[in-house]
C-alpha cells in the first residue's frame, strides 16, 4: 500500500511540470500568431478630423412673374369671290341670246352645240355594192338593167351564175353587171371578161376587169344599146380568167332588144 501511494505521488509530481510546459508553449504560439497577423495586416488609418461646416447664407424668396393674358383666337372670315356686276336693260332673257350691239362680258359662256338629228344627216349606204363613184355622176345618164353575177369557189373550181339570164332592153338603155364573190373567189380569179359576138349591140364587144378583188364594189357598165340591134336576141359570155390566162368558168346569158 505504501508503494502504491508513493507511485501516485510521483506521477502527480511529474504531471505538474508537464502541464506548465504545455501552457507556456500554447502562450508562445498565440503570441507568434499575433505578431504574424500584425505584419500581414496594414495599420488602421486614423479618422481624419472633420472640417467645420460653413454657415449657409439665407436666400431671399423671389416672387413669380405675373401671368400674361392668353390672346383669344381670331376667327377668319371667308373671302367672297368678286362677281361681275350685271345691270338689266330689259326683260329677262338667256345669257347666250345676243343683246344687240352690247359687248358681252368676259364671263360669257356660249351654249354647247346641239347634236344634229339623225334625219337631217346623210345616212350611210345600206350596202357597199350600192356606192356611186364620181365618174358615174359626170357621164351621160343611161337607164340600166341590173344583172347579178355570183362568182363562187369550191373544191378548187370556180362557178359563175347570172341572174337574170335574159335581159330585155330598149334603145338607149344598158346593162349593169354586179359581181358578188363567195368563198374567196376574188383571190383566185385574176380577171373577168364579158364578150359579145360581132356585131355587138354596144359601142364595144369586150369588157375587161383587172383584179376584181382590189376594187369594191365590183361593177361593170355596158353603155347604151344601138338602134341597129332592135329585134335581135344576142348571146354573150361571162368568163373568169386565172393568173395563168386560163379560163376557169363561163356562163352564157343573152340580151333581147325591143323597140
C-alpha positions in Angstrom: 0.0 0.0 0.0 2.7 2.3 0.8 4.3 1.6 -2.5 1.1 2.5 -4.4 0.9 5.8 -2.5 4.4 6.6 -3.4 3.8 5.8 -7.1 0.8 8.1 -7.1 2.6 11.0 -5.6 5.5 10.5 -8.1 3.1 10.6 -11.0 1.3 13.7 -9.7 4.6 15.5 -9.2 5.7 14.6 -12.7 2.4 15.7 -14.2 2.5 19.2 -12.8 5.7 20.3 -14.6 4.3 18.9 -17.9 1.2 21.0 -17.6 3.2 24.1 -17.1 5.3 23.4 -20.1 2.2 22.9 -22.3 0.6 26.1 -21.2 3.8 28.0 -21.8 4.1 26.6 -25.3 0.5 27.5 -26.2 1.0 31.0 -24.9 4.1 31.4 -27.0 2.3 30.0 -30.1 -0.5 32.5 -29.7 1.9 35.4 -29.3 3.8 34.3 -32.5 0.4 34.1 -34.4 -0.5 37.6 -33.2 2.9 39.0 -34.4 2.5 37.4 -37.8 -1.0 38.8 -38.2 0.2 42.3 -37.3 2.9 42.1 -40.0 0.4 41.0 -42.7 -2.4 43.4 -42.0 -1.8 47.1 -42.6 -2.1 49.5 -39.6 -5.5 51.0 -39.1 -6.0 54.5 -40.5 -6.7 57.3 -38.2 -10.0 59.1 -38.8 -9.4 62.5 -40.4 -10.6 65.4 -38.5 -13.8 66.8 -40.0 -13.7 70.3 -41.2 -16.2 72.6 -39.6 -19.3 73.1 -41.8 -19.6 76.5 -43.5 -22.6 78.5 -42.4 -25.4 78.6 -45.1 -26.5 82.0 -46.1 -30.2 82.6 -46.1 -31.6 83.0 -49.7 -34.4 85.5 -50.2 -37.5 84.1 -51.9 -38.1 85.7 -55.4 -41.8 86.3 -56.3 -43.0 84.5 -59.6 -43.6 86.8 -62.7 -47.2 87.9 -63.3 -49.1 85.6 -65.7 -49.6 87.0 -69.2 -53.2 87.1 -70.6 -53.8 84.4 -73.3 -54.9 86.1 -76.6 -58.2 84.9 -78.0 -58.2 83.1 -81.4 -59.1 85.4 -84.2 -61.9 83.9 -86.5 -61.0 84.1 -90.2 -63.8 85.4 -92.3 -64.5 83.7 -95.7 -63.4 85.9 -98.6 -66.1 86.1 -101.2 -65.1 85.9 -104.9 -65.8 89.0 -106.8 -68.6 88.6 -109.2 -69.2 90.8 -112.3 -71.9 93.3 -111.9 -74.8 92.8 -114.3 -77.2 95.5 -115.0 -80.6 94.6 -116.5 -81.5 96.6 -119.6 -84.8 94.9 -120.4 -86.9 91.8 -119.9 -85.1 88.7 -118.5 -83.5 86.5 -121.2 -81.0 83.7 -121.6 -77.3 84.7 -121.3 -76.5 83.2 -124.7 -79.0 85.4 -126.6 -77.5 88.3 -128.4 -78.2 91.6 -126.8 -77.9 93.8 -129.8 -74.6 95.6 -130.2 -73.8 95.5 -126.5 -70.4 93.7 -125.9 -70.6 90.5 -123.9 -68.8 90.3 -120.5 -65.6 88.3 -120.1 -67.5 85.6 -118.2 -69.8 84.8 -121.1 -70.0 81.1 -121.8 -71.8 80.1 -125.0 -74.3 77.3 -125.0 -72.9 73.9 -126.2 -73.8 72.9 -129.7 -76.8 70.6 -130.1 -76.5 67.3 -131.7 -77.9 67.1 -135.2 -81.0 64.9 -135.7 -80.4 61.6 -137.5 -83.0 62.5 -140.0 -81.0 65.7 -141.0 -77.7 63.9 -141.6 -77.0 61.7 -144.6 -77.3 58.0 -143.7 -74.6 55.6 -144.8 -75.4 53.3 -147.7 -77.2 50.0 -146.9 -74.5 48.1 -148.7 -71.1 48.7 -150.2 -72.4 47.3 -153.5 -74.5 50.4 -154.0 -71.8 53.1 -153.7 -71.7 55.6 -156.6 -68.4 56.7 -158.0 -67.6 60.2 -159.3 -67.4 59.1 -163.0 -70.9 57.7 -162.9 -72.3 61.2 -161.9 -70.4 63.0 -164.7 -71.2 60.6 -167.5 -74.3 60.8 -169.6 -77.1 59.2 -167.7 -78.2 55.8 -169.1 -81.0 53.8 -167.7 -79.5 50.4 -166.8 -80.9 47.0 -166.0 -79.0 45.2 -163.2 -77.6 41.7 -163.7 -76.2 40.0 -160.7 -73.3 37.6 -161.3 -72.3 35.3 -158.5 -68.6 34.1 -158.5 -68.3 31.1 -156.2 -65.3 28.9 -155.4 -65.5 25.4 -154.2 -63.3 22.3 -154.4 -60.6 24.2 -156.3 -63.1 25.2 -159.1 -64.9 28.4 -159.8 -68.6 28.7 -160.7 -70.4 31.6 -162.4 -74.2 32.2 -162.5 -76.0 35.2 -163.9 -79.4 36.4 -162.6 -81.5 37.0 -164.7 -80.2 35.1 -167.6 -82.3 37.0 -170.1 -82.5 40.9 -170.2 -84.8 42.9 -172.3 -83.5 46.4 -173.4 -84.9 49.3 -175.3 -82.8 51.6 -177.5 -80.7 53.9 -175.3 -80.7 51.5 -172.3 -77.8 49.4 -170.9 -76.7 46.7 -168.5 -75.1 47.0 -165.1 -73.2 43.8 -164.2 -72.9 43.5 -160.4 -70.3 40.8 -159.4 -70.6 39.1 -156.0 -67.8 36.9 -154.6 -68.3 33.8 -152.5 -65.7 31.7 -150.8 -62.6 33.8 -151.7 -63.1 33.6 -155.4 -61.8 37.2 -155.8 -58.3 35.8 -154.8 -58.4 33.0 -157.3 -59.9 35.0 -160.2 -57.4 37.4 -161.8 -59.7 38.9 -164.5 -63.4 38.9 -165.5 -64.2 39.2 -169.2 -67.6 39.9 -170.9 -67.6 39.2 -174.6 -70.3 39.8 -177.3 -70.4 38.4 -180.7 -69.9 40.8 -183.7 -71.8 42.9 -184.5 -72.1 43.9 -180.8 -75.2 45.8 -179.6 -73.0 48.2 -177.6 -70.1 50.5 -178.5 -67.5 47.7 -177.7 -67.5 44.0 -178.0 -65.5 43.1 -174.8 -65.4 44.5 -171.3 -62.5 43.5 -169.1 -62.0 44.0 -165.4 -58.5 43.5 -164.0 -58.0 42.4 -160.3 -61.7 42.3 -159.4 -61.0 41.8 -155.7 -59.0 45.1 -155.3 -61.9 47.4 -156.0 -65.2 47.1 -154.2 -67.9 47.3 -155.3 -67.0 45.4 -158.5 -69.4 46.6 -161.2 -69.3 47.0 -164.9 -71.5 49.2 -167.1 -72.2 48.4 -170.8 -73.4 51.8 -172.0 -76.4 52.5 -174.3 -77.6 49.8 -176.7 -77.5 50.6 -180.5 -80.7 51.2 -182.5 -79.4 48.7 -185.1 -79.9 45.9 -182.6 -83.7 46.3 -182.3 -85.5 43.0 -182.7 -82.4 40.8 -182.1 -81.6 38.2 -179.4 -77.9 38.3 -178.7 -75.9 35.8 -176.6 -72.8 36.8 -174.8 -70.3 35.1 -172.5 -69.0 36.0 -169.0 -65.6 34.3 -168.3 -63.4 34.0 -165.2 -59.7 34.1 -166.1 -56.9 32.9 -163.8 -53.4 34.5 -163.4 -52.1 32.0 -166.0 -54.6 33.3 -168.6 -56.7 30.2 -168.5 -60.5 30.0 -168.5 -61.7 28.9 -165.1 -65.5 29.2 -165.6 -68.0 30.6 -168.1 -71.7 31.4 -168.2 -73.8 32.4 -171.3 -76.8 34.7 -170.7 -78.4 36.7 -173.6 -80.0 40.1 -174.4 -83.2 40.9 -176.3 -83.6 44.4 -177.8 -87.1 45.6 -178.5 -88.4 48.9 -179.9 
